[in-house]
Amino acid sequence: MGKYDMSAIATPTRSDRLSLARELAEARARTFQLLTPVSSEDLRRQHDPLMSPLLWDLGHIAYFEELWLTRNLDGPIEFVEMPGLFNPFENPRSTRGTLPLPDLARCREIMDEIRRRVLQKLDDADLSSDNPLLLDGYVYRMVLQHEYQHNETMLQTLQLKQGTPYSPAERWATPAPALEVAPGAMVRFPGGIVPIGTEDRSAAYDNERPVHSVELTPFWIDVTPVTNGDFATFVDDGGYSRREYWSDAGWAWLQESGATAPKYWIRSESGWITRSMDQTGPLSPTHPVCHVCYYEAEAYSRAVGKRLPTELEWEAAASWDPKTNTKNAFPWGNRPASRSLANLDQLTFSTAPIGSYPENVSAIGCYGMIGDVWEWTSSDFGPYPGFEAFPYPEYSEPFFGTEYKVLRGGSWATRPGAIRNSFRNWDYPIRRQIFSGFRCARDA
């Protein structure tokens, strides 16, 4: 088996109490920044059956924090102790609009009161403890990532918002493209034995562990995600009506949904128009395609004589340097993710043109594997060999099986603290409200 640098897998630095308190405060500030422009009525409304009312997200964030940063630090680890109102297993998304949710002012009071108790306990927390919840601040980073992930879910809701489109309080510009990539270019991964996953215990979720070796045959993978321009060609060539491109499940979804293009695409006399929050305009051909489901990605791949990568191939292409036999935490190396390195952290409120982040290139030459759009893979979501649920089985185990497909890489709506090469997202293959795109692969 080839050698690889295990130290390159663990990405966070050792935590201290002051930095964790600052990160908790920053996460909460961002949550409320996103909601500043939203009316009381729209906070309470269920804008789509797939999504929770925004007030439910706030309450769930609050009580998840209380459970893990107060009660579970002193007693047996429980998840089912979350209040019934905000327990996701007791209240499916489709029913949450009928719940007697507290208003925004009351949510703030609840969140502030819980945070005071959390910070009091943090003052005495031993982050070098043998307790795996506390060691290196793991449980605090888990709670931070939980809030970050709900921010992205809230942004899905805001994109689906009924009535007047959501207009953010602040919007960042994306940099001008500085890296040229040949259209349709692919790079070859040489295959071999590659480490997948991580041994990090300071931030990574249980489904990312343990590191295990897999043997991959050589394959080719797209240098960039599939662009709007590429996908528009597929649509305009009748891709949504050609049965030969679609799997049986994909064709059944297509007939039921009536889809004729990605979500939020509108055909006009002058061409395709698309919308991201309150910004509507002509389709930008050099941006990654977004809001496509797994079946659309699968059909496009088949139409161009390719396929979707497996999640193992995706992670290998993002993390492995075949020349040095080292595994990187991010495509660009081991520097922590930031909005200067990739289109992350939410406030661009859109994808960016391909080539806008020239450092966001993996060792084998793939651009943009972190940020912009989550990328569908062909893999079902399941446990790695040697998987152990921690700290609670409800995060991963209920979702293992053939119902969910794995997505990788994060999107513009992902916070930097909630993404890395080993991070595994999953969703139903019919979902399009997520900020999802894809890149293609083929056998070598």
N, C-alpha and C positions, 0 to 999 in steps of 0.2 A: 504494500500500500504506500502511496506517495506521502511524503511528510507535509505537514501544514502547520501554520503558526496559530496555535490555540489562543494566544493572547490577543490576536486581532479580532476575535469574535466578540468579546465583551466590550460594549461601546460606552456605557456611562462611566463617569468618574465616580469615585467614592463620595457618598453624600454626607452633608453635614446639616445640622438642624436649621441654621440660618438660611442656607440656600434652598432647602425644601420649603420653608415658610414663604420665601419669596416666590418660588414657583407656584405654590398653591394660590397665593394672592394674584399672580399674573394670570393664571388659568381662569380664576373667577372674574377678573376684570374683562378678559376676552369674552367670556360667556355673556356678560351683560352688555358689552359693546355691540355684539351681534344683534341683541334684542332691542337696543335703544330706539331704532326707528319703528318698531312694531307696536301697533295699537293694542289696547287692552282686549278688545274684541278678537283681534287676530291671534293674540297669545292664547286665548281660550279655545278658539275654533279648531276643529279637526279638519285640516285643509285637504286631506286625502286619506282614504281608509288604510293605506299602507303606512301612514306616519302618525305619530302621537301628537296631541296638542303640545305646543311649546311649553306650557305650564307643567305638563306631566314630565317632560324632560328635566325641568328645573327641580321638581320634587324628587325625582329619581336620583339625580346627581347629589342632592343634599343627603338623602337617607342612605345611599350607598357609601358616602363619605363617613357618615356617623357610624354605620355598621362596622366598617373596616378600621377606622382610625380612632374609635373609642371602644366599642363593645368587644370586638374580636381581638383586640390587643390584650384584654384581661381574662377572657374566658374561652371556651371552646369555639372553634371556627364554625360559623353558621352563615348561610346565605338566606335561608328561608325566613329569618327573623326580620327581614325588611318589612315595613308596614304594608298591609294588603293593598292599599291604594296605589303604591308605587312598585309593587313586585311584578316584574314583567311576565312571570309565568302564571300568575293569578289573573292578570289583566292583559290579554292580547291587544295588539295595537288597534285592531278594528273596533274595540269596545271602549277605548280610553276617552273618547269624546263625550261619553255619558257619565263620567265620574265627577263627583263633587270636588273639583280641584280648587285649592286656595288661589287667591288672586296674586298678582305680582308683588304687591307690598308684603303680603303674608309670606310668600316664598322667600323674599329677601330676609325677613325677620328670622325665619326658620334656618336659612343658610348661614346667616351671621351668628346665630346662637350656637349652631353646631360647630362652626369654625372656631369660635372662642374656646370651646372645650377641646377641640382637636389641637389647637396651638398650646394649650396648657399641658396636654399629654406629650406633645412633641418636645417641650422643654426638658422633660425627664427621659425621653426615649434613648435607649442604648443601641446605637446603630452598628455597634460591633458585637451585638448579642449573638448567642447561639440560636436564638429564635429566628427561623428563616423568614418570618414576616418582617422582622425589623432589620435584619442584616443588610447593610449597605442601603437602607431606606427602601427596601423592595415594596412594602405595602403602600408607602406614600407615592411611589412612582406608579404603582398599579392604579391608585385612585386618581392621580393626575391624568394618566392615559385614558381612564374611563371618562373623565370630563372632556378631554380632547376629542374622544370618539363621539361623544354626544354632541359636541359642537358641529361635527361633520354631519351627523344625522339631522340636527336642527337646520343646517344649510340645505339639505335635501328638501326638508319641509318648506323652507323659505323659497326655494326654486319652484315648488309646487303651489305656492301661496295663491289662494283665491282672491279675486278683486285686483286692486292695484298692485303691480309687481313690487317686490321688495327692493328698496333703494338703500344701500348701506351708508352708514355714517362716515366711513372712511374707505377709500379704495386706493390700492397701490398700483402703479404702472408696472408692466413687465418690461424687462430690458429688450433692446433691439437684438435681433438674431446676430450672433457673432461666430457661428460655426456652420459651415456649408456641408450638407450631406446629400449625396447623390440619391435621387428619387428611386425608391424600391431596392436600395442597397441591402445586402445581407452579409453577415460575417459567419465564419465557420468556427464552431467550438470543437476542439480536437477529440473530445471524449476522454475516457479514463475514469479512474476512481476519484471521486470528489466528495468533500465533506458537506453535508446539508444540515441546517439547523444551527443551534447555538447552545453553549453551556452557561450563558449569562444568567445570573440569578439576581441581578439588581434591577432589571426592567423587563426582560423578555417574558412573554406569556408561556404557560405550560405547553401549548401546542407547538411551540417553536423548538422544544427540547425533546430528547437530547441530540447532540451532534451524532450523526451516524454517516457511515460511508456508503455511497451508492456508485455503481459502475454505469456510466453513460456511454452509449455509442455516439460517434460523431454526428453533429447536426448543424444545420444552418439556421440562423435566426435574424429577423429584421433588425437593421441598425436603429430604426426609429419606430415609435408607434405608428399605426396606420393613420393617415391624415384625413381631414375632411375632404380634400380634393380626391384622394384615392377612393374614399367610400362613396363620394358623389358619382364617380364613374360607374361603380357597381350599381347604384340605385338607378341611374339614368339608362343603364344598359338592361334594365328589367330584372335586376337581381332578386327583387321581392316577389316576382311571379314565376321564376324558373325553378321548378320542383327539384331538378337535379342537384341544386346547390344545398338543399336543406335536408337535414336528418328527419326521420319520422317525427321525433318529438318537436323539432324546430318547425316543421311544416304544420303540425297540429297547433302550436302556439301562434304561428302566423295567421292561420285561418281564424282562430278564435279572437286574436287581438285586432286584426285588420290593419296592422302596421304596414306602412309603405315607405318609411324612412326612419332614421333615428328620432328619438323623442326630442321635441322642441325644434325640429326642422319644419319649415313651412315653405311650400312651393309658391313662388310669385311669378308674375309675367317676366320679370327680369332675372329670375334664377332663384336659388335657394336662399332663404333667410333663416336665421337661427337666433335663439334668445338665451342669455345667461343673466339671471336676475332681472334687472331693469334695463339691460343693454340688449337692444334688438338691432340687427343689421345684416348685411350680406354675409353669407358663409365665408369664413376665412380658410382658404384651401390649405394653408401651411400649418394650421393648428391640428393637434391630435383629435380624431373623432371622439365624441363623448356621448354618454347616455345611450349606449347600445347594450343589448342583453347578450348573454352567452350565445344564443342561437343565431343572432345576427352576425356575431364575430365568427362563429363556426361556418356559416354560409359564405361569408366573404372569403374566408381562408380557402374554402373548397373552390370557389370561383376563380381564384388566382393560382390554383395548383399547389397550394400550401396547406398547412394545418395550424392549429393552435399549439403552442409549446406546452409540455407538462410543467407542473410547478417545479419539479426538480431541475428541468432544463432551464427554466426561467431563473431560478436562484443561482445555478451554476454560471449562467451568462452574466448575471449581475455581480457576483461575489468572487468568483474564482479566477486567479491569475495563473494560467498554465505555464508561463515562463518561470515564475518564481515559486510555484506550488504554495501560494499563500491565499488565505480567504479574507476578504475585506468585509467590513460591516456595512459599507455603502458602496455604490458603484465607483465613486471617486477615491475611495480609500477608507480611512478610519476617522476622519474629522467628523464631528457630530453634524447631523443634518441642519440646514439653515435655509432661509429664503434667498440667500445670495448664491447658494449652490444648486438649488432646484426650485421649481415652481410649487412651493409649499406654503403653509401658514395662512391660508384662507383669504387674505385681504386683497388678492388680485381679482377674486370673484370670477375667474375665467381661466381657461387654458392659455398657453402662450405659444407663439410660433416656434416650430422646430428650430433648434440651434440657439435659443435665447440664453441657455445656461451652459456655456462651453466646457465647464469642468464636470458636468454631469454625464460622464462617459465611463463605462466599465473597462476593465483591463483588456477585454477582447474587442472593445470598440462599439458597444451598444450605447446609444444616446437615450437619456431621459427615462431610465428604468425606475427612478424615484421621482414622484411628483407628476403634475398635470392630470393624468388619469390612472385609476386602478386598471390593471391589465388582467383580463380573463385568461385562465389557463384551462387545459383540458382535464385537470385532475379533480376527482371528488375529494371532499374534505374528510380526512381521517387522521388517526393518531400515527405518530412516528414510532418505529420499533423502540420499545423501552419507555413509552409514554407513561408519565405519572401525573395525575391531576393535582394541581396546586395553584392557589390555596383552597379552591372550591371547585367541585366537578362541574357546576352549572355553567362555567364560562365556555368550555369547549365540548365536553362529552355529549350533551344532548343533541349536538349538531353533526356528530360524526355519522357518515353513511353516504348514500348515493344521491341524496336530495339536493345537496349543496355543491357548487363548484368554487374552487379556490381562485381568489384574485390576489395580485401582488402589486407592490410598489407605491401605493398611496396616490393621492390626487392633489390638485391645487387646494382642496378643502381640508387637507390633512395637516395637523400640527406637527412640527418637526420632532417633538418628543414621542410621537406615536407611530413612527415608521423606521424601518431598517430593512436590509436585504432579507432577513429571516422572517419578517412579519408576515403572517398569514391572515388574510381576510376571506370571508366566504359569504355567499348569498345564493338564493334560488336562481337558476339559469334564466328565468323570465324577467328578472328585475332590470328596469331601465332608469329608475329615479336616482340610482347611485351614479357617481361621477366616474363612469367606467368606459374604457376603451380596450385596446388590445394591440399586440404585434403578432406577426406570423412566424412560423418555423417550417422547416422541411427536413427530411432525412438527408444525410450526406451520402 
